[in-house]
Amino acid sequence: MLLKDKNAVVYGGGGSIGGAVARAFAREGAQVFLAGRTEAKLEAVASEIRAAGGTAHTATVDALDAAQVDAHAETVGRIDISFNAIGHNDIQGTPMAEMDVDDYLSPIVTGARTNFLTWKAAATHGAQVILVFGGSGPPVGDYSLGGLQAGLEVLESMRRQFSAENGKRGIRVVTLRTGGIGDSIPADFDGRDALVKSLEDMTMLGTLATLEDVGNVAAFVASDRARTMTAATVNVSCGALID
Ligand SMILES: NC(=O)c1ccc[n+]([C@@H]2O[C@H](COP(=O)([O-])OP(=O)(O)OC[C@H]3O[C@@H](n4cnc5c(N)ncnc54)[C@H](OP(=O)(O)O)[C@@H]3O)[C@@H](O)[C@H]2O)c1
């Protein structure tokens, strides 16, 4: 097992990305700590992990609140792996020129704030690896991403500086750079099939990464087998994004 005896905190562990990565970490032997706002969502993922023989704990934590993040980190004790996949409060579909400034800034501020808080908690609790989700992407002409892409770019800048400042402490920081993940789009999402098709058409491989694919890559990058990787991005976009 890649992650035997590791403690892994997953913020947003009740969500699609966080849940998938938590399942993969647990499958590889990590003790998983799921943190999020809605206990029922966390418990649903934790139950699946336990049913499969893994170990999972849940805690209600607002990952935008410094005191709550720090108090939770204290209860975990040693944090080997930290992964933040909380929603970024982004508003998509409105052109920038027509957007309210606070709506535009929302994902930038949310992403920077929560990642700052959870990375700081990880660093003060012995972290070996911090995984970031999203990564840089090209501008999109025919769809309005609001402030999401700018928010993900801010995380990339933070990732570079945080890895430089903390490498000597043994902390690696790696971004999973993603195109769309088809099975993370809710089944009842209006226009789902057309969106999945358009995302597939953007890939070189003609297929999208699945949630399980993302979990598998995250588990490898979090493991000691990837001990040489830091200040880096790992591309899980099936060729939709070119490095
Ligand atoms: N799916 C993709 O293809 C893709 C691609 C690129 C980037 N992303 C980004 O990745 C992130 C996660 O995506 P997802 O599909 O997993 O979303 P999701 O299913 O909505 O999950 C997000 C989770 O974050 C939790 N959360 C939100 N605010 C929180 C807070 N302040 N404190 C603690 N937990 C909080 C939510 O819990 P509650 O419901 O209890 O609030 C929810 O369980 C999003 O920011 C998304 O924009 C996704």
Ligand as a Chemical Component Dictionary entry (heavy atoms), coordinates in Angstrom:
data_LIG
# 
_chem_comp.id                   LIG 
_chem_comp.type                 NON-POLYMER 
_chem_comp.pdbx_formal_charge   0 
_chem_comp.three_letter_code    LIG 
# 
loop_
_chem_comp_atom.comp_id 
_chem_comp_atom.atom_id 
_chem_comp_atom.alt_atom_id 
_chem_comp_atom.type_symbol 
_chem_comp_atom.charge 
_chem_comp_atom.model_Cartn_x 
_chem_comp_atom.model_Cartn_y 
_chem_comp_atom.model_Cartn_z 
_chem_comp_atom.pdbx_ordinal 
LIG N1  N1  N 0  -15.064 18.943 -10.932 1  
LIG C1  C1  C 0  -14.206 19.475 -11.795 2  
LIG O1  O1  O 0  -14.076 19.054 -12.955 3  
LIG C2  C2  C 0  -13.335 20.620 -11.359 4  
LIG C3  C3  C 0  -12.352 21.117 -12.202 5  
LIG C4  C4  C 0  -11.537 22.157 -11.772 6  
LIG C5  C5  C 0  -11.746 22.715 -10.506 7  
LIG N2  N2  N 1  -12.734 22.229 -9.697  8  
LIG C6  C6  C 0  -12.903 22.811 -8.388  9  
LIG O2  O2  O 0  -12.701 21.822 -7.388  10 
LIG C7  C7  C 0  -13.480 22.140 -6.245  11 
LIG C8  C8  C 0  -14.259 20.916 -5.781  12 
LIG O3  O3  O 0  -15.095 20.449 -6.833  13 
LIG P1  P1  P 0  -16.207 19.353 -6.559  14 
LIG O4  O4  O 0  -16.742 18.966 -7.880  15 
LIG O5  O5  O -1 -15.674 18.286 -5.648  16 
LIG O6  O6  O 0  -17.300 20.217 -5.747  17 
LIG P2  P2  P 0  -18.405 19.714 -4.700  18 
LIG O7  O7  O 0  -18.853 18.327 -5.028  19 
LIG O8  O8  O 0  -19.414 20.793 -4.622  20 
LIG O9  O9  O 0  -17.623 19.618 -3.311  21 
LIG C9  C9  C 0  -17.165 20.740 -2.640  22 
LIG C10 C10 C 0  -17.196 20.422 -1.161  23 
LIG O10 O10 O 0  -16.622 21.525 -0.465  24 
LIG C11 C11 C 0  -17.326 21.681 0.754   25 
LIG N3  N3  N 0  -17.160 23.055 1.215   26 
LIG C12 C12 C 0  -17.551 24.191 0.584   27 
LIG N4  N4  N 0  -17.225 25.261 1.324   28 
LIG C13 C13 C 0  -16.625 24.792 2.443   29 
LIG C14 C14 C 0  -16.060 25.395 3.577   30 
LIG N5  N5  N 0  -16.044 26.724 3.726   31 
LIG N6  N6  N 0  -15.516 24.610 4.524   32 
LIG C15 C15 C 0  -15.512 23.267 4.395   33 
LIG N7  N7  N 0  -16.022 22.616 3.332   34 
LIG C16 C16 C 0  -16.576 23.387 2.374   35 
LIG C17 C17 C 0  -18.763 21.356 0.406   36 
LIG O11 O11 O 0  -19.432 20.933 1.563   37 
LIG P3  P3  P 0  -20.851 21.598 1.942   38 
LIG O12 O12 O 0  -21.771 21.218 0.823   39 
LIG O13 O13 O 0  -21.174 20.972 3.230   40 
LIG O14 O14 O 0  -20.629 23.079 2.001   41 
LIG C18 C18 C 0  -18.614 20.229 -0.620  42 
LIG O15 O15 O 0  -18.684 18.961 -0.005  43 
LIG C19 C19 C 0  -14.384 23.304 -6.669  44 
LIG O16 O16 O 0  -13.814 24.510 -6.175  45 
LIG C20 C20 C 0  -14.324 23.304 -8.160  46 
LIG O17 O17 O 0  -14.487 24.603 -8.712  47 
LIG C21 C21 C 0  -13.514 21.178 -10.094 48 
# 
loop_
_chem_comp_bond.comp_id 
_chem_comp_bond.atom_id_1 
_chem_comp_bond.atom_id_2 
_chem_comp_bond.value_order 
_chem_comp_bond.pdbx_ordinal 
LIG N1  C1  SING 1  
LIG C1  O1  DOUB 2  
LIG C1  C2  SING 3  
LIG C2  C3  SING 4  
LIG C2  C21 DOUB 5  
LIG C3  C4  DOUB 6  
LIG C4  C5  SING 7  
LIG C5  N2  DOUB 8  
LIG N2  C6  SING 9  
LIG N2  C21 SING 10 
LIG C6  O2  SING 11 
LIG C6  C20 SING 12 
LIG O2  C7  SING 13 
LIG C7  C8  SING 14 
LIG C7  C19 SING 15 
LIG C8  O3  SING 16 
LIG O3  P1  SING 17 
LIG P1  O4  DOUB 18 
LIG P1  O5  SING 19 
LIG P1  O6  SING 20 
LIG O6  P2  SING 21 
LIG P2  O7  DOUB 22 
LIG P2  O8  SING 23 
LIG P2  O9  SING 24 
LIG O9  C9  SING 25 
LIG C9  C10 SING 26 
LIG C10 O10 SING 27 
LIG C10 C18 SING 28 
LIG O10 C11 SING 29 
LIG C11 N3  SING 30 
LIG C11 C17 SING 31 
LIG N3  C12 SING 32 
LIG N3  C16 SING 33 
LIG C12 N4  DOUB 34 
LIG N4  C13 SING 35 
LIG C13 C14 SING 36 
LIG C13 C16 DOUB 37 
LIG C14 N5  SING 38 
LIG C14 N6  DOUB 39 
LIG N6  C15 SING 40 
LIG C15 N7  DOUB 41 
LIG N7  C16 SING 42 
LIG C17 O11 SING 43 
LIG C17 C18 SING 44 
LIG O11 P3  SING 45 
LIG P3  O12 DOUB 46 
LIG P3  O13 SING 47 
LIG P3  O14 SING 48 
LIG C18 O15 SING 49 
LIG C19 O16 SING 50 
LIG C19 C20 SING 51 
LIG C20 O17 SING 52 
# 
